[in-house]
Amino acid sequence: MSRQITRRLLKTNYVVLGDGLTEQYYLKHIKSLKNYKYALRPSLFSGLTIDTAESIIDDLLTGGCDQIIYFTDYDTIVNQNKKAEFERLKTKYSGYEEVLICETMPSIEYWFLLHYQKTTREFRNADEVCKFLKKYLKDYSKKEDYLKNAKWVETLCTDGKLKKAIGNSESVLKAKEKGGGSHFPFSKNHLAFEYFKKQI
């Protein structure tokens, strides 16, 4: 990353990193719908590895960024045998109030499902969560043609669904911390929304 690009990144006090296309489009749409003020990285909507995320976070911290939030799927980390790297990343930034890592198990689709119901069902993978999500968001797809249209995120924000997701996510994470198993689903995304609300 050139020094010029780094300076441009550091002009924004709040930066949010999205792990993949689904996260990035979701964060782009909800930023617009809710008038949140963060900058989204990577800006070219490309995949984000743990190493790339670490490099971006380090650059932002060097520039005095106020808050950096990293959205990632735990299922992907497990499937790519990156658990040790991810735990190292969390340990590295555990003492930084400026860094918040929001993983969801198994995938961000579980966070979307929490907009409709609270469940601690142990999903085998992201595809299984998607099948449950489609009971509510019937046309949901991970294809870019679907994701780039903001309509699906608008639907997630109607009728108090976002508030419900935040409450459900808080409750499930508490249950996980009390002794849920390794496949117990959870999301930390509600923690990010506490910061987002402060920006309005």
Backbone hydrogen bonds, N-H to C=O, Kabsch-Sander energy under -0.5 kcal/mol:
donor,donor_aa,acceptor,acceptor_aa,energy
6,T,2,S,-2.2
7,R,3,R,-2.3
8,R,4,Q,-1.7
9,L,5,I,-2.1
10,L,6,T,-1.9
11,K,8,R,-0.9
12,T,9,L,-1.2
15,V,67,Q,-2.5
16,V,39,A,-3.2
17,L,69,I,-3.3
18,G,41,R,-2.2
19,D,71,F,-1.3
24,Q,20,G,-2.6
25,Y,21,L,-2.9
26,Y,22,T,-2.3
27,L,23,E,-2.8
28,K,24,Q,-2.0
29,H,25,Y,-2.7
30,I,26,Y,-2.7
31,K,27,L,-1.5
32,S,28,K,-1.6
33,L,29,H,-2.8
34,K,30,I,-2.3
35,N,31,K,-0.9
36,Y,31,K,-1.5
39,A,14,Y,-2.7
41,R,16,V,-2.7
45,F,42,P,-1.4
48,L,19,D,-2.2
49,T,47,G,-0.5
53,A,49,T,-2.7
54,E,50,I,-2.5
55,S,51,D,-2.1
56,I,52,T,-2.4
57,I,53,A,-2.7
58,D,54,E,-2.6
59,D,55,S,-2.1
60,L,56,I,-2.4
61,L,57,I,-2.6
62,T,58,D,-2.1
63,G,59,D,-1.4
64,G,61,L,-1.5
65,C,60,L,-2.3
66,D,13,N,-0.6
67,Q,13,N,-2.3
68,I,98,E,-3.5
69,I,15,V,-2.3
70,Y,100,L,-2.6
71,F,17,L,-2.9
71,F,69,I,-0.6
72,T,102,C,-2.0
74,Y,72,T,-0.5
74,Y,104,T,-3.0
75,D,104,T,-0.6
75,D,106,P,-2.3
77,I,73,D,-1.3
78,V,74,Y,-2.3
79,N,75,D,-2.7
80,Q,76,T,-1.8
81,N,78,V,-1.8
82,K,77,I,-3.0
86,F,82,K,-2.7
87,E,83,K,-2.6
88,R,84,A,-2.1
89,L,85,E,-2.2
90,K,86,F,-2.5
91,T,87,E,-2.4
92,K,88,R,-2.6
93,Y,89,L,-1.7
94,S,90,K,-0.5
94,S,91,T,-0.9
96,Y,93,Y,-1.9
97,E,95,G,-0.7
99,V,96,Y,-1.3
100,L,68,I,-2.8
100,L,98,E,-0.5
102,C,70,Y,-3.1
102,C,100,L,-0.6
103,E,101,I,-0.7
104,T,72,T,-1.7
105,M,186,F,-3.0
110,Y,107,S,-2.0
111,W,107,S,-0.7
112,F,108,I,-1.8
113,L,109,E,-2.4
114,L,110,Y,-1.7
115,H,112,F,-1.5
116,Y,113,L,-2.2
117,Q,113,L,-2.1
119,T,117,Q,-0.6
123,F,121,R,-1.2
129,V,125,N,-1.4
130,C,126,A,-2.4
131,K,127,D,-1.7
132,F,128,E,-1.4
133,L,129,V,-2.6
134,K,130,C,-2.1
135,K,132,F,-1.3
136,Y,133,L,-1.9
137,L,133,L,-3.0
138,K,136,Y,-1.0
140,Y,137,L,-2.2
146,Y,143,K,-0.9
147,L,143,K,-2.3
148,K,144,E,-2.5
149,N,146,Y,-1.2
150,A,148,K,-0.5
152,W,149,N,-0.8
153,V,150,A,-0.7
154,E,150,A,-2.3
155,T,151,K,-2.2
156,L,152,W,-1.5
157,C,153,V,-1.0
157,C,154,E,-0.6
158,T,154,E,-0.5
158,T,155,T,-1.1
160,G,157,C,-0.5
161,K,158,T,-1.9
164,K,160,G,-2.0
165,A,161,K,-2.6
166,I,162,L,-2.3
167,G,163,K,-2.1
168,N,164,K,-2.8
169,S,165,A,-2.8
170,E,166,I,-2.2
171,S,167,G,-2.1
172,V,168,N,-2.6
173,L,169,S,-2.4
174,K,170,E,-1.8
175,A,171,S,-1.8
176,K,172,V,-2.5
177,E,173,L,-2.4
178,K,174,K,-1.0
179,G,176,K,-1.6
180,G,176,K,-1.9
184,F,181,G,-1.5
186,F,105,M,-1.6
188,K,103,E,-1.3
191,L,188,K,-1.5
192,A,188,K,-0.6
192,A,189,N,-0.7
193,F,189,N,-1.3
194,E,190,H,-0.9
195,Y,191,L,-0.8
195,Y,192,A,-0.6
196,F,192,A,-2.2
197,K,193,F,-2.1
198,K,194,E,-0.8
199,Q,195,Y,-0.6
199,Q,196,F,-1.4
200,I,196,F,-0.5
200,I,197,K,-0.9
